[in-house]
Amino acid sequence: MLGLDLRRLISYAWREALELHRDPIRLALAILGSVLLMLVMALGITLDVEDLTFAVMDRDQTTASRDYALSLSGSRYFAERPPVGSYEEMDRRMRAGEISLAIEIPPGFARSIARGETATVGAWIDGAMPTRAETLRGYTQGIHAHWLAARMKEALGPEAVAGSYMLETRFRYNPDVKSLPAMAPAVMPILLLLIPAILTALSVVREKELGSMINFYVTPVTRLEFLLGKQAPYVALGMVNFLLLTAMAIFLFDVPMTGSFAALCAAMLVYLMAATALGLLISAFVRSQVAALFGTAVLTLLPATLFSGILDPVSSLEGVGAAIGNIYPTTHALIVARGTFSKGLGFGDLQAEFVALIVAVPVLVGLGAALLGKQER
């Protein structure tokens, strides 16, 4: 029947089953991979944007202005932070990521409401993440309209119209709320994670397949020297890629660099060390280059795109997803990339991100060296 031999088919199927049985990691990934991803994605990701941080710049200091602020803080969508005293403080706290929204209540706000005059409330929104910025504006406008309708009904009766009081929104760092200024810097950490990690993992697994790994065991080279020697070329290639990607973002996509280029370079160098160390760690679990390619792609690309904050803020994640998002190196590299491109951040503003990236490198390299030592024995 068309040259199909059932016995040969069954023999090859049995051989492949034996290969899977001999490679428990690949077998476990084939059986449990989808289950684990389903658990993580279903329990860890939510499209609800809640607990958005805001602060109030109350220039009126009246009962009405305080009641307006309470209408926001009483919503499950917002989490209030200490009030803002000046535009300089607002800019500093928004650049640092402490707040995403600043509400400015003008002087005479309560008097204007009592007289039925026009009163404009200012809403300053962090526009570095366009999706979240648009969500913030929608939430703010909805709560604003509801509060005004209730207040005007109390003051002027049931026939009052709430159109006399405006909410004027302004987007900071990305005034036009375009996706390209946010996405161009954001994809850089993902690309700098995926390719270097895969190349580093393949470099070790290739030696396992060829049998040349045994030569390492009889040399005086230590495990750490071996791993760092494997990393170095790919870190160097990654820095070349980083410079090319930065040039494309600035000159091709017209995304301005407003912060410290030196801080961005330093962060990406440490990040590349973490990315290649992750590839080395993954290589300790696999024995074939195909498995290394597949495993590295899954274990880098999925967490980087789903849990790092590229589409939705890490604060909206829950459970396992939140834990991954807070410790994964791409999360901190993403903050650095967006901060240096859009928010004008420098070394002093990104200390926490540098610490997180620096800590990740020895942890990943140490785990890789320990696992390599077990294989040697």
Long-range contacts (C-beta under 8 A, 24 or more apart in sequence): 23-286, 23-287, 23-288, 23-291, 25-285, 25-286, 25-291, 25-295, 26-286, 26-288, 26-291, 29-295, 29-298, 33-298, 37-302, 39-320, 40-320, 40-321, 40-324, 41-306, 41-321, 43-318, 43-319, 43-320, 43-321, 44-306, 44-307, 44-317, 44-318, 44-319, 44-320, 44-321, 44-322, 44-324, 45-306, 45-307, 45-312, 45-317, 45-321, 46-316, 46-317, 46-318, 47-312, 47-316, 48-316, 49-77, 49-132, 49-135, 49-136, 49-139, 49-312, 49-313, 49-316, 50-76, 50-77, 50-316, 51-77, 51-78, 51-79, 51-315, 51-316, 52-77, 52-78, 52-79, 52-100, 52-101, 52-132, 52-135, 52-136, 52-139, 52-315, 53-78, 53-79, 53-80, 53-81, 53-98, 53-99, 53-100, 53-101, 54-78, 54-79, 54-80, 54-81, 54-99, 54-100, 54-101, 54-102, 54-103, 55-80, 55-81, 55-82, 55-83, 55-84, 55-90, 55-93, 55-99, 55-101, 55-102, 55-103, 56-80, 56-83, 56-84, 56-102, 56-103, 56-105, 57-83, 57-84, 57-85, 57-86, 57-90, 57-102, 57-103, 57-104, 57-105, 57-122, 58-83, 58-105, 59-104, 59-105, 59-106, 59-107, 59-109, 60-105, 60-106, 60-107, 60-108, 60-109, 60-110, 62-109, 62-110, 63-110, 64-109, 64-110, 64-113, 64-151, 65-105, 65-109, 65-110, 67-147, 67-151, 68-103, 68-105, 68-109, 68-121, 68-147, 69-103, 69-105, 71-143, 71-146, 71-147, 72-103, 72-140, 72-143, 75-139, 75-143, 77-139, 77-143, 78-139, 90-124, 91-172, 94-124, 94-126, 94-172, 95-339, 95-343, 95-344, 95-345, 95-349, 96-349, 97-335, 97-339, 99-126, 100-125, 100-126, 100-132, 100-136, 101-125, 101-126, 101-136, 101-140, 103-140, 112-165, 113-151, 113-152, 113-155, 113-165, 114-155, 116-155, 116-156, 116-164, 117-164, 118-164, 118-165, 118-166, 119-164, 119-165, 119-166, 120-165, 120-166, 120-167, 120-168, 121-165, 121-166, 121-167, 121-168, 122-168, 122-169, 122-170, 123-167, 123-168, 123-169, 123-170, 124-169, 124-170, 124-172, 125-169, 125-170, 125-171, 125-172, 126-171, 126-172, 126-173, 127-171, 127-172, 127-173, 127-174, 127-175, 127-177, 128-173, 128-174, 128-182, 128-338, 128-339, 128-342, 128-343, 129-182, 129-309, 129-313, 129-338, 130-174, 130-177, 130-178, 130-179, 130-182, 131-311, 131-312, 132-312, 132-313, 133-171, 133-174, 133-177, 134-177, 137-169, 140-167, 140-169, 141-167, 141-169, 173-342, 173-343, 174-342, 180-253, 180-255, 181-255, 181-256, 181-341, 181-342, 182-338, 182-342, 183-310, 184-248, 184-249, 184-253, 184-255, 184-341, 185-249, 185-255, 185-337, 185-338, 185-340, 185-341, 185-342, 186-310, 186-334, 186-337, 186-338, 187-310, 188-242, 188-245, 188-246, 188-249, 188-268, 188-337, 189-268, 189-271, 189-304, 189-308, 189-330, 189-333, 189-334, 189-337, 190-301, 190-304, 190-305, 190-308, 190-310, 190-330, 191-241, 191-245, 192-238, 192-241, 192-242, 192-245, 192-268, 192-271, 192-272, 192-275, 192-333, 193-271, 193-275, 193-278, 193-300, 193-301, 193-304, 193-329, 193-330, 193-333, 194-296, 194-297, 194-300, 194-301, 194-304, 195-238, 195-241, 196-234, 196-235, 196-237, 196-238, 196-241, 196-272, 196-275, 196-276, 196-279, 197-275, 197-276, 197-278, 197-279, 197-282, 197-296, 197-300, 198-279, 198-292, 198-293, 198-296, 198-297, 198-300, 199-234, 199-237, 199-279, 200-230, 200-231, 200-234, 200-275, 200-276, 200-279, 200-280, 200-283, 201-279, 201-280, 201-282, 201-283, 201-286, 201-292, 201-293, 201-295, 201-296, 202-283, 202-289, 202-292, 202-293, 203-230, 203-234, 203-283, 204-230, 204-280, 204-283, 204-284, 204-292, 205-283, 205-286, 205-287, 205-288, 205-289, 205-291, 205-292, 206-289, 208-287, 209-287, 209-288, 209-289, 217-376, 223-369, 223-372, 223-373, 223-376, 224-365, 224-369, 226-372, 227-277, 227-280, 227-365, 227-368, 227-369, 227-372, 228-365, 230-276, 230-280, 231-273, 231-276, 231-277, 231-280, 231-365, 234-272, 234-276, 234-279, 235-269, 235-272, 235-273, 235-276, 238-268, 238-272, 238-275, 238-276, 239-265, 239-268, 239-269, 239-272, 242-268, 242-272, 249-341, 255-341, 256-341, 257-340, 257-341, 258-340, 258-341, 258-342, 258-343, 258-344, 259-339, 259-340, 259-341, 259-343, 259-344, 259-345, 259-346, 260-340, 260-345, 260-346, 260-347, 261-340, 262-347, 263-336, 263-340, 263-345, 263-346, 263-347, 263-350, 264-336, 264-337, 264-340, 264-341, 266-347, 266-354, 267-332, 267-333, 267-336, 267-337, 267-350, 267-353, 267-354, 267-357, 268-333, 268-336, 268-337, 270-354, 270-357, 270-358, 270-361, 271-329, 271-330, 271-332, 271-333, 271-336, 271-357, 273-361, 274-329, 274-357, 274-360, 274-361, 274-364, 275-300, 275-329, 277-360, 277-361, 277-364, 277-365, 277-368, 278-329, 278-364, 280-364, 280-365, 280-368, 281-364, 281-367, 281-368, 281-371, 283-368, 284-368, 284-371, 284-372, 284-375, 285-371, 303-328, 303-330, 304-328, 304-330, 307-331, 308-334, 309-334, 309-335, 310-334, 327-356, 327-360, 329-356, 329-357, 329-360, 332-356, 332-357, 333-357
